[in-house]
Each structure stands twice: as structure tokens, then as C-alpha cells.
Amino acid sequence: MAFNVEWVTLNAMAKVTGYTVAALRSKIKRGQLFEEKHWRRAQDGRLLIHVENFNDWLKQ
């Protein structure tokens, strides 16, 4: 079964990238990752990362 997941939690992104959750939060806080492009806050308050846009950011 294949899933096409557009937005994932910080924990999920940390597991696949090797960045810690703290490192991802730091990149958001410092403005390296942009709201609604790289990250957004879900209705329940959790931070989510856009997988494709994050990968594009890594390639820069």
C-alpha cells in the first residue's frame, strides 16, 4: 500500500531526515523555513512540515 503524504509531523520528519525535532523547530524560529510553504500549524496546534517543499529547501 502506498501513501502520498503532503504534510507530516515534526517527529515523522525528524525520523526520515536525521534532523532532531529541536533542530526543525529552530529552523522555523530563525525563519529558514517559511510558514505555509515549509510548515504550518494544524487545527490541533501541532506543527506540520510539507515534505516536498522541505526536500526542495534541502537541495538549495
Predicted model as a PDB file, atoms N, CA, C, CB and O in Angstrom, pLDDT in the B-factor column:
MODEL        1                                                                  
ATOM      1  N   MET A   1       0.842  -1.169   0.000  1.00 67.00           N  
ATOM      2  CA  MET A   1       0.000   0.000   0.000  1.00 67.00           C  
ATOM      3  C   MET A   1       0.892   1.238   0.000  1.00 67.00           C  
ATOM      4  CB  MET A   1      -0.961  -0.005   1.215  1.00 67.00           C  
ATOM      5  O   MET A   1       1.818   1.332   0.806  1.00 67.00           O  
ATOM      6  N   ALA A   2       0.625   2.182  -0.890  1.00 67.00           N  
ATOM      7  CA  ALA A   2       1.415   3.405  -0.990  1.00 67.00           C  
ATOM      8  C   ALA A   2       0.587   4.587  -0.508  1.00 67.00           C  
ATOM      9  CB  ALA A   2       1.899   3.635  -2.441  1.00 67.00           C  
ATOM     10  O   ALA A   2      -0.621   4.647  -0.735  1.00 67.00           O  
ATOM     11  N   PHE A   3       1.240   5.509   0.150  1.00 72.00           N  
ATOM     12  CA  PHE A   3       0.593   6.719   0.636  1.00 72.00           C  
ATOM     13  C   PHE A   3       1.281   7.924   0.025  1.00 72.00           C  
ATOM     14  CB  PHE A   3       0.626   6.790   2.181  1.00 72.00           C  
ATOM     15  O   PHE A   3       2.505   7.950  -0.110  1.00 72.00           O  
ATOM     16  N   ASN A   4       0.503   8.905  -0.339  1.00 76.00           N  
ATOM     17  CA  ASN A   4       1.047  10.171  -0.800  1.00 76.00           C  
ATOM     18  C   ASN A   4       0.751  11.193   0.288  1.00 76.00           C  
ATOM     19  CB  ASN A   4       0.438  10.603  -2.194  1.00 76.00           C  
ATOM     20  O   ASN A   4      -0.329  11.784   0.327  1.00 76.00           O  
ATOM     21  N   VAL A   5       1.717  11.393   1.166  1.00 86.00           N  
ATOM     22  CA  VAL A   5       1.528  12.282   2.305  1.00 86.00           C  
ATOM     23  C   VAL A   5       2.195  13.612   2.002  1.00 86.00           C  
ATOM     24  CB  VAL A   5       2.099  11.659   3.608  1.00 86.00           C  
ATOM     25  O   VAL A   5       3.386  13.671   1.700  1.00 86.00           O  
ATOM     26  N   GLU A   6       1.415  14.671   2.086  1.00 95.00           N  
ATOM     27  CA  GLU A   6       1.920  16.002   1.770  1.00 95.00           C  
ATOM     28  C   GLU A   6       2.504  16.689   3.000  1.00 95.00           C  
ATOM     29  CB  GLU A   6       0.810  16.856   1.177  1.00 95.00           C  
ATOM     30  O   GLU A   6       3.562  17.312   2.913  1.00 95.00           O  
ATOM     31  N   TRP A   7       1.830  16.584   4.141  1.00 97.00           N  
ATOM     32  CA  TRP A   7       2.241  17.224   5.386  1.00 97.00           C  
ATOM     33  C   TRP A   7       2.465  16.159   6.440  1.00 97.00           C  
ATOM     34  CB  TRP A   7       1.187  18.253   5.862  1.00 97.00           C  
ATOM     35  O   TRP A   7       1.644  15.254   6.589  1.00 97.00           O  
ATOM     36  N   VAL A   8       3.584  16.251   7.186  1.00 97.00           N  
ATOM     37  CA  VAL A   8       3.885  15.285   8.247  1.00 97.00           C  
ATOM     38  C   VAL A   8       4.263  16.029   9.528  1.00 97.00           C  
ATOM     39  CB  VAL A   8       5.034  14.324   7.814  1.00 97.00           C  
ATOM     40  O   VAL A   8       4.625  17.205   9.494  1.00 97.00           O  
ATOM     41  N   THR A   9       4.173  15.335  10.639  1.00 97.00           N  
ATOM     42  CA  THR A   9       4.547  15.927  11.918  1.00 97.00           C  
ATOM     43  C   THR A   9       6.058  16.130  11.991  1.00 97.00           C  
ATOM     44  CB  THR A   9       4.069  15.044  13.084  1.00 97.00           C  
ATOM     45  O   THR A   9       6.817  15.557  11.209  1.00 97.00           O  
ATOM     46  N   LEU A  10       6.471  16.952  12.941  1.00 97.00           N  
ATOM     47  CA  LEU A  10       7.910  17.152  13.155  1.00 97.00           C  
ATOM     48  C   LEU A  10       8.586  15.841  13.511  1.00 97.00           C  
ATOM     49  CB  LEU A  10       8.157  18.188  14.261  1.00 97.00           C  
ATOM     50  O   LEU A  10       9.697  15.574  13.053  1.00 97.00           O  
ATOM     51  N   ASN A  11       7.933  15.018  14.322  1.00 97.00           N  
ATOM     52  CA  ASN A  11       8.519  13.726  14.701  1.00 97.00           C  
ATOM     53  C   ASN A  11       8.745  12.840  13.490  1.00 97.00           C  
ATOM     54  CB  ASN A  11       7.623  13.007  15.704  1.00 97.00           C  
ATOM     55  O   ASN A  11       9.796  12.213  13.365  1.00 97.00           O  
ATOM     56  N   ALA A  12       7.762  12.784  12.594  1.00 96.00           N  
ATOM     57  CA  ALA A  12       7.906  11.958  11.392  1.00 96.00           C  
ATOM     58  C   ALA A  12       9.032  12.482  10.508  1.00 96.00           C  
ATOM     59  CB  ALA A  12       6.586  11.919  10.602  1.00 96.00           C  
ATOM     60  O   ALA A  12       9.818  11.700   9.973  1.00 96.00           O  
ATOM     61  N   MET A  13       9.110  13.798  10.354  1.00 96.00           N  
ATOM     62  CA  MET A  13      10.164  14.378   9.514  1.00 96.00           C  
ATOM     63  C   MET A  13      11.533  14.149  10.134  1.00 96.00           C  
ATOM     64  CB  MET A  13       9.925  15.881   9.305  1.00 96.00           C  
ATOM     65  O   MET A  13      12.504  13.897   9.421  1.00 96.00           O  
ATOM     66  N   ALA A  14      11.615  14.235  11.454  1.00 97.00           N  
ATOM     67  CA  ALA A  14      12.888  14.006  12.136  1.00 97.00           C  
ATOM     68  C   ALA A  14      13.378  12.575  11.904  1.00 97.00           C  
ATOM     69  CB  ALA A  14      12.747  14.282  13.644  1.00 97.00           C  
ATOM     70  O   ALA A  14      14.574  12.350  11.720  1.00 97.00           O  
ATOM     71  N   LYS A  15      12.477  11.631  11.911  1.00 96.00           N  
ATOM     72  CA  LYS A  15      12.861  10.225  11.720  1.00 96.00           C  
ATOM     73  C   LYS A  15      13.444   9.965  10.339  1.00 96.00           C  
ATOM     74  CB  LYS A  15      11.661   9.323  11.939  1.00 96.00           C  
ATOM     75  O   LYS A  15      14.371   9.167  10.202  1.00 96.00           O  
ATOM     76  N   VAL A  16      12.919  10.624   9.317  1.00 94.00           N  
ATOM     77  CA  VAL A  16      13.387  10.337   7.959  1.00 94.00           C  
ATOM     78  C   VAL A  16      14.537  11.225   7.500  1.00 94.00           C  
ATOM     79  CB  VAL A  16      12.251  10.478   6.999  1.00 94.00           C  
ATOM     80  O   VAL A  16      15.244  10.875   6.555  1.00 94.00           O  
ATOM     81  N   THR A  17      14.739  12.376   8.156  1.00 94.00           N  
ATOM     82  CA  THR A  17      15.803  13.285   7.711  1.00 94.00           C  
ATOM     83  C   THR A  17      17.054  13.240   8.568  1.00 94.00           C  
ATOM     84  CB  THR A  17      15.289  14.681   7.686  1.00 94.00           C  
ATOM     85  O   THR A  17      18.139  13.591   8.106  1.00 94.00           O  
ATOM     86  N   GLY A  18      16.909  12.808   9.819  1.00 95.00           N  
ATOM     87  CA  GLY A  18      18.053  12.845  10.720  1.00 95.00           C  
ATOM     88  C   GLY A  18      18.156  14.142  11.504  1.00 95.00           C  
ATOM     89  O   GLY A  18      18.936  14.227  12.452  1.00 95.00           O  
ATOM     90  N   TYR A  19      17.375  15.163  11.123  1.00 97.00           N  
ATOM     91  CA  TYR A  19      17.311  16.381  11.926  1.00 97.00           C  
ATOM     92  C   TYR A  19      16.502  16.067  13.179  1.00 97.00           C  
ATOM     93  CB  TYR A  19      16.677  17.574  11.119  1.00 97.00           C  
ATOM     94  O   TYR A  19      15.529  15.315  13.113  1.00 97.00           O  
ATOM     95  N   THR A  20      16.885  16.624  14.301  1.00 98.00           N  
ATOM     96  CA  THR A  20      16.090  16.451  15.513  1.00 98.00           C  
ATOM     97  C   THR A  20      14.873  17.365  15.446  1.00 98.00           C  
ATOM     98  CB  THR A  20      16.936  16.749  16.783  1.00 98.00           C  
ATOM     99  O   THR A  20      14.837  18.311  14.659  1.00 98.00           O  
ATOM    100  N   VAL A  21      13.888  17.079  16.271  1.00 98.00           N  
ATOM    101  CA  VAL A  21      12.715  17.943  16.361  1.00 98.00           C  
ATOM    102  C   VAL A  21      13.154  19.345  16.790  1.00 98.00           C  
ATOM    103  CB  VAL A  21      11.669  17.360  17.361  1.00 98.00           C  
ATOM    104  O   VAL A  21      12.635  20.340  16.282  1.00 98.00           O  
ATOM    105  N   ALA A  22      14.095  19.424  17.710  1.00 98.00           N  
ATOM    106  CA  ALA A  22      14.601  20.726  18.164  1.00 98.00           C  
ATOM    107  C   ALA A  22      15.251  21.488  17.013  1.00 98.00           C  
ATOM    108  CB  ALA A  22      15.612  20.541  19.314  1.00 98.00           C  
ATOM    109  O   ALA A  22      15.081  22.702  16.903  1.00 98.00           O  
ATOM    110  N   ALA A  23      15.989  20.795  16.158  1.00 98.00           N  
ATOM    111  CA  ALA A  23      16.633  21.443  15.011  1.00 98.00           C  
ATOM    112  C   ALA A  23      15.586  21.966  14.033  1.00 98.00           C  
ATOM    113  CB  ALA A  23      17.585  20.461  14.297  1.00 98.00           C  
ATOM    114  O   ALA A  23      15.732  23.065  13.499  1.00 98.00           O  
ATOM    115  N   LEU A  24      14.538  21.191  13.796  1.00 98.00           N  
ATOM    116  CA  LEU A  24      13.471  21.636  12.904  1.00 98.00           C  
ATOM    117  C   LEU A  24      12.762  22.853  13.486  1.00 98.00           C  
ATOM    118  CB  LEU A  24      12.465  20.500  12.655  1.00 98.00           C  
ATOM    119  O   LEU A  24      12.478  23.811  12.767  1.00 98.00           O  
ATOM    120  N   ARG A  25      12.474  22.819  14.791  1.00 98.00           N  
ATOM    121  CA  ARG A  25      11.843  23.972  15.444  1.00 98.00           C  
ATOM    122  C   ARG A  25      12.750  25.207  15.358  1.00 98.00           C  
ATOM    123  CB  ARG A  25      11.522  23.646  16.926  1.00 98.00           C  
ATOM    124  O   ARG A  25      12.264  26.324  15.176  1.00 98.00           O  
ATOM    125  N   SER A  26      14.041  25.009  15.485  1.00 98.00           N  
ATOM    126  CA  SER A  26      14.996  26.108  15.405  1.00 98.00           C  
ATOM    127  C   SER A  26      14.990  26.728  14.007  1.00 98.00           C  
ATOM    128  CB  SER A  26      16.407  25.620  15.767  1.00 98.00           C  
ATOM    129  O   SER A  26      15.038  27.951  13.871  1.00 98.00           O  
ATOM    130  N   LYS A  27      14.933  25.899  12.979  1.00 98.00           N  
ATOM    131  CA  LYS A  27      14.890  26.406  11.610  1.00 98.00           C  
ATOM    132  C   LYS A  27      13.620  27.226  11.369  1.00 98.00           C  
ATOM    133  CB  LYS A  27      14.970  25.242  10.609  1.00 98.00           C  
ATOM    134  O   LYS A  27      13.646  28.228  10.653  1.00 98.00           O  
ATOM    135  N   ILE A  28      12.515  26.793  11.970  1.00 98.00           N  
ATOM    136  CA  ILE A  28      11.266  27.550  11.871  1.00 98.00           C  
ATOM    137  C   ILE A  28      11.409  28.882  12.605  1.00 98.00           C  
ATOM    138  CB  ILE A  28      10.078  26.734  12.449  1.00 98.00           C  
ATOM    139  O   ILE A  28      11.060  29.932  12.067  1.00 98.00           O  
ATOM    140  N   LYS A  29      11.920  28.834  13.827  1.00 97.00           N  
ATOM    141  CA  LYS A  29      12.054  30.042  14.650  1.00 97.00           C  
ATOM    142  C   LYS A  29      12.998  31.066  14.009  1.00 97.00           C  
ATOM    143  CB  LYS A  29      12.564  29.671  16.049  1.00 97.00           C  
ATOM    144  O   LYS A  29      12.737  32.267  14.071  1.00 97.00           O  
ATOM    145  N   ARG A  30      14.092  30.601  13.393  1.00 98.00           N  
ATOM    146  CA  ARG A  30      15.064  31.502  12.761  1.00 98.00           C  
ATOM    147  C   ARG A  30      14.608  32.020  11.402  1.00 98.00           C  
ATOM    148  CB  ARG A  30      16.386  30.796  12.603  1.00 98.00           C  
ATOM    149  O   ARG A  30      15.251  32.892  10.817  1.00 98.00           O  
ATOM    150  N   GLY A  31      13.486  31.477  10.895  1.00 98.00           N  
ATOM    151  CA  GLY A  31      12.966  31.949   9.618  1.00 98.00           C  
ATOM    152  C   GLY A  31      13.575  31.268   8.416  1.00 98.00           C  
ATOM    153  O   GLY A  31      13.409  31.743   7.293  1.00 98.00           O  
ATOM    154  N   GLN A  32      14.277  30.166   8.618  1.00 97.00           N  
ATOM    155  CA  GLN A  32      14.837  29.427   7.488  1.00 97.00           C  
ATOM    156  C   GLN A  32      13.754  28.659   6.737  1.00 97.00           C  
ATOM    157  CB  GLN A  32      15.922  28.463   7.971  1.00 97.00           C  
ATOM    158  O   GLN A  32      13.856  28.443   5.529  1.00 97.00           O  
ATOM    159  N   LEU A  33      12.724  28.253   7.459  1.00 98.00           N  
ATOM    160  CA  LEU A  33      11.576  27.581   6.866  1.00 98.00           C  
ATOM    161  C   LEU A  33      10.381  28.522   6.981  1.00 98.00           C  
ATOM    162  CB  LEU A  33      11.289  26.201   7.563  1.00 98.00           C  
ATOM    163  O   LEU A  33      10.144  29.106   8.038  1.00 98.00           O  
ATOM    164  N   PHE A  34       9.636  28.665   5.896  1.00 98.00           N  
ATOM    165  CA  PHE A  34       8.570  29.650   5.825  1.00 98.00           C  
ATOM    166  C   PHE A  34       7.203  29.029   6.084  1.00 98.00           C  
ATOM    167  CB  PHE A  34       8.581  30.328   4.474  1.00 98.00           C  
ATOM    168  O   PHE A  34       6.892  27.936   5.611  1.00 98.00           O  
ATOM    169  N   GLU A  35       6.391  29.765   6.856  1.00 98.00           N  
ATOM    170  CA  GLU A  35       5.038  29.322   7.157  1.00 98.00           C  
ATOM    171  C   GLU A  35       4.218  29.232   5.876  1.00 98.00           C  
ATOM    172  CB  GLU A  35       4.367  30.271   8.162  1.00 98.00           C  
ATOM    173  O   GLU A  35       4.318  30.092   5.001  1.00 98.00           O  
ATOM    174  N   GLU A  36       3.425  28.206   5.779  1.00 97.00           N  
ATOM    175  CA  GLU A  36       2.561  27.863   4.640  1.00 97.00           C  
ATOM    176  C   GLU A  36       3.332  27.397   3.416  1.00 97.00           C  
ATOM    177  CB  GLU A  36       1.718  29.050   4.266  1.00 97.00           C  
ATOM    178  O   GLU A  36       2.718  26.907   2.468  1.00 97.00           O  
ATOM    179  N   LYS A  37       4.645  27.529   3.399  1.00 98.00           N  
ATOM    180  CA  LYS A  37       5.446  26.925   2.329  1.00 98.00           C  
ATOM    181  C   LYS A  37       6.102  25.657   2.854  1.00 98.00           C  
ATOM    182  CB  LYS A  37       6.522  27.921   1.798  1.00 98.00           C  
ATOM    183  O   LYS A  37       5.947  24.587   2.266  1.00 98.00           O  
ATOM    184  N   HIS A  38       6.834  25.771   3.955  1.00 98.00           N  
ATOM    185  CA  HIS A  38       7.546  24.632   4.530  1.00 98.00           C  
ATOM    186  C   HIS A  38       6.844  24.045   5.743  1.00 98.00           C  
ATOM    187  CB  HIS A  38       8.938  25.041   4.909  1.00 98.00           C  
ATOM    188  O   HIS A  38       6.969  22.852   6.020  1.00 98.00           O  
ATOM    189  N   TRP A  39       6.109  24.873   6.464  1.00 98.00           N  
ATOM    190  CA  TRP A  39       5.449  24.395   7.679  1.00 98.00           C  
ATOM    191  C   TRP A  39       4.127  25.106   7.886  1.00 98.00           C  
ATOM    192  CB  TRP A  39       6.350  24.596   8.898  1.00 98.00           C  
ATOM    193  O   TRP A  39       3.888  26.189   7.353  1.00 98.00           O  
ATOM    194  N   ARG A  40       3.279  24.471   8.670  1.00 98.00           N  
ATOM    195  CA  ARG A  40       2.010  25.077   9.072  1.00 98.00           C  
ATOM    196  C   ARG A  40       1.586  24.483  10.404  1.00 98.00           C  
ATOM    197  CB  ARG A  40       0.910  24.858   7.992  1.00 98.00           C  
ATOM    198  O   ARG A  40       2.075  23.437  10.830  1.00 98.00           O  
ATOM    199  N   ARG A  41       0.673  25.175  11.038  1.00 97.00           N  
ATOM    200  CA  ARG A  41       0.119  24.696  12.298  1.00 97.00           C  
ATOM    201  C   ARG A  41      -1.244  24.078  12.004  1.00 97.00           C  
ATOM    202  CB  ARG A  41       0.005  25.853  13.354  1.00 97.00           C  
ATOM    203  O   ARG A  41      -2.116  24.722  11.422  1.00 97.00           O  
ATOM    204  N   ALA A  42      -1.415  22.832  12.410  1.00 96.00           N  
ATOM    205  CA  ALA A  42      -2.685  22.131  12.209  1.00 96.00           C  
ATOM    206  C   ALA A  42      -3.744  22.692  13.155  1.00 96.00           C  
ATOM    207  CB  ALA A  42      -2.512  20.606  12.429  1.00 96.00           C  
ATOM    208  O   ALA A  42      -3.429  23.459  14.065  1.00 96.00           O  
ATOM    209  N   GLN A  43      -4.983  22.311  12.940  1.00 96.00           N  
ATOM    210  CA  GLN A  43      -6.082  22.795  13.775  1.00 96.00           C  
ATOM    211  C   GLN A  43      -5.911  22.418  15.228  1.00 96.00           C  
ATOM    212  CB  GLN A  43      -7.393  22.261  13.270  1.00 96.00           C  
ATOM    213  O   GLN A  43      -6.417  23.111  16.111  1.00 96.00           O  
ATOM    214  N   ASP A  44      -5.204  21.325  15.493  1.00 97.00           N  
ATOM    215  CA  ASP A  44      -4.982  20.909  16.885  1.00 97.00           C  
ATOM    216  C   ASP A  44      -3.728  21.533  17.489  1.00 97.00           C  
ATOM    217  CB  ASP A  44      -4.881  19.398  16.964  1.00 97.00           C  
ATOM    218  O   ASP A  44      -3.370  21.222  18.624  1.00 97.00           O  
ATOM    219  N   GLY A  45      -3.046  22.426  16.727  1.00 96.00           N  
ATOM    220  CA  GLY A  45      -1.889  23.140  17.238  1.00 96.00           C  
ATOM    221  C   GLY A  45      -0.545  22.503  16.910  1.00 96.00           C  
ATOM    222  O   GLY A  45       0.498  23.105  17.164  1.00 96.00           O  
ATOM    223  N   ARG A  46      -0.552  21.301  16.352  1.00 96.00           N  
ATOM    224  CA  ARG A  46       0.719  20.639  16.034  1.00 96.00           C  
ATOM    225  C   ARG A  46       1.350  21.248  14.794  1.00 96.00           C  
ATOM    226  CB  ARG A  46       0.508  19.133  15.829  1.00 96.00           C  
ATOM    227  O   ARG A  46       0.653  21.676  13.873  1.00 96.00           O  
ATOM    228  N   LEU A  47       2.671  21.281  14.781  1.00 97.00           N  
ATOM    229  CA  LEU A  47       3.399  21.775  13.624  1.00 97.00           C  
ATOM    230  C   LEU A  47       3.561  20.648  12.617  1.00 97.00           C  
ATOM    231  CB  LEU A  47       4.775  22.347  14.037  1.00 97.00           C  
ATOM    232  O   LEU A  47       3.895  19.518  12.974  1.00 97.00           O  
ATOM    233  N   LEU A  48       3.318  20.976  11.346  1.00 98.00           N  
ATOM    234  CA  LEU A  48       3.457  20.019  10.261  1.00 98.00           C  
ATOM    235  C   LEU A  48       4.439  20.564   9.237  1.00 98.00           C  
ATOM    236  CB  LEU A  48       2.089  19.719   9.606  1.00 98.00           C  
ATOM    237  O   LEU A  48       4.521  21.772   9.018  1.00 98.00           O  
ATOM    238  N   ILE A  49       5.174  19.669   8.620  1.00 98.00           N  
ATOM    239  CA  ILE A  49       6.162  20.028   7.599  1.00 98.00           C  
ATOM    240  C   ILE A  49       5.672  19.534   6.244  1.00 98.00           C  
ATOM    241  CB  ILE A  49       7.566  19.427   7.933  1.00 98.00           C  
ATOM    242  O   ILE A  49       5.179  18.412   6.128  1.00 98.00           O  
ATOM    243  N   HIS A  50       5.807  20.374   5.221  1.00 98.00           N  
ATOM    244  CA  HIS A  50       5.464  19.985   3.851  1.00 98.00           C  
ATOM    245  C   HIS A  50       6.656  19.220   3.274  1.00 98.00           C  
ATOM    246  CB  HIS A  50       5.104  21.245   2.961  1.00 98.00           C  
ATOM    247  O   HIS A  50       7.737  19.783   3.105  1.00 98.00           O  
ATOM    248  N   VAL A  51       6.457  17.967   2.980  1.00 96.00           N  
ATOM    249  CA  VAL A  51       7.559  17.069   2.610  1.00 96.00           C  
ATOM    250  C   VAL A  51       8.275  17.544   1.341  1.00 96.00           C  
ATOM    251  CB  VAL A  51       7.030  15.641   2.406  1.00 96.00           C  
ATOM    252  O   VAL A  51       9.499  17.679   1.347  1.00 96.00           O  
ATOM    253  N   GLU A  52       7.550  17.795   0.274  1.00 96.00           N  
ATOM    254  CA  GLU A  52       8.174  18.166  -0.996  1.00 96.00           C  
ATOM    255  C   GLU A  52       8.911  19.500  -0.897  1.00 96.00           C  
ATOM    256  CB  GLU A  52       7.121  18.236  -2.097  1.00 96.00           C  
ATOM    257  O   GLU A  52      10.035  19.624  -1.382  1.00 96.00           O  
ATOM    258  N   ASN A  53       8.283  20.498  -0.271  1.00 97.00           N  
ATOM    259  CA  ASN A  53       8.930  21.807  -0.155  1.00 97.00           C  
ATOM    260  C   ASN A  53      10.148  21.746   0.761  1.00 97.00           C  
ATOM    261  CB  ASN A  53       7.937  22.846   0.367  1.00 97.00           C  
ATOM    262  O   ASN A  53      11.130  22.450   0.527  1.00 97.00           O  
ATOM    263  N   PHE A  54      10.096  20.919   1.796  1.00 97.00           N  
ATOM    264  CA  PHE A  54      11.264  20.747   2.661  1.00 97.00           C  
ATOM    265  C   PHE A  54      12.407  20.115   1.877  1.00 97.00           C  
ATOM    266  CB  PHE A  54      10.911  19.881   3.892  1.00 97.00           C  
ATOM    267  O   PHE A  54      13.556  20.537   2.008  1.00 97.00           O  
ATOM    268  N   ASN A  55      12.104  19.110   1.067  1.00 96.00           N  
ATOM    269  CA  ASN A  55      13.141  18.478   0.246  1.00 96.00           C  
ATOM    270  C   ASN A  55      13.741  19.473  -0.742  1.00 96.00           C  
ATOM    271  CB  ASN A  55      12.566  17.271  -0.508  1.00 96.00           C  
ATOM    272  O   ASN A  55      14.950  19.464  -0.972  1.00 96.00           O  
ATOM    273  N   ASP A  56      12.908  20.327  -1.324  1.00 97.00           N  
ATOM    274  CA  ASP A  56      13.427  21.377  -2.216  1.00 97.00           C  
ATOM    275  C   ASP A  56      14.354  22.318  -1.468  1.00 97.00           C  
ATOM    276  CB  ASP A  56      12.273  22.173  -2.844  1.00 97.00           C  
ATOM    277  O   ASP A  56      15.384  22.732  -2.000  1.00 97.00           O  
ATOM    278  N   TRP A  57      13.994  22.660  -0.235  1.00 96.00           N  
ATOM    279  CA  TRP A  57      14.830  23.535   0.587  1.00 96.00           C  
ATOM    280  C   TRP A  57      16.187  22.879   0.860  1.00 96.00           C  
ATOM    281  CB  TRP A  57      14.118  23.870   1.919  1.00 96.00           C  
ATOM    282  O   TRP A  57      17.217  23.553   0.851  1.00 96.00           O  
ATOM    283  N   LEU A  58      16.186  21.568   1.100  1.00 94.00           N  
ATOM    284  CA  LEU A  58      17.439  20.855   1.353  1.00 94.00           C  
ATOM    285  C   LEU A  58      18.379  20.905   0.144  1.00 94.00           C  
ATOM    286  CB  LEU A  58      17.148  19.402   1.723  1.00 94.00           C  
ATOM    287  O   LEU A  58      19.599  20.931   0.311  1.00 94.00           O  
ATOM    288  N   LYS A  59      17.828  20.918  -1.050  1.00 95.00           N  
ATOM    289  CA  LYS A  59      18.627  20.889  -2.283  1.00 95.00           C  
ATOM    290  C   LYS A  59      19.240  22.238  -2.611  1.00 95.00           C  
ATOM    291  CB  LYS A  59      17.775  20.431  -3.444  1.00 95.00           C  
ATOM    292  O   LYS A  59      20.148  22.309  -3.440  1.00 95.00           O  
ATOM    293  N   GLN A  60      18.771  23.316  -1.983  1.00 91.00           N  
ATOM    294  CA  GLN A  60      19.288  24.656  -2.293  1.00 91.00           C  
ATOM    295  C   GLN A  60      20.708  24.821  -1.836  1.00 91.00           C  
ATOM    296  CB  GLN A  60      18.427  25.723  -1.657  1.00 91.00           C  
ATOM    297  O   GLN A  60      21.295  25.887  -2.018  1.00 91.00           O  
TER     298      GLN A  60                                                      
ENDMDL                                                                          
END                                                                             
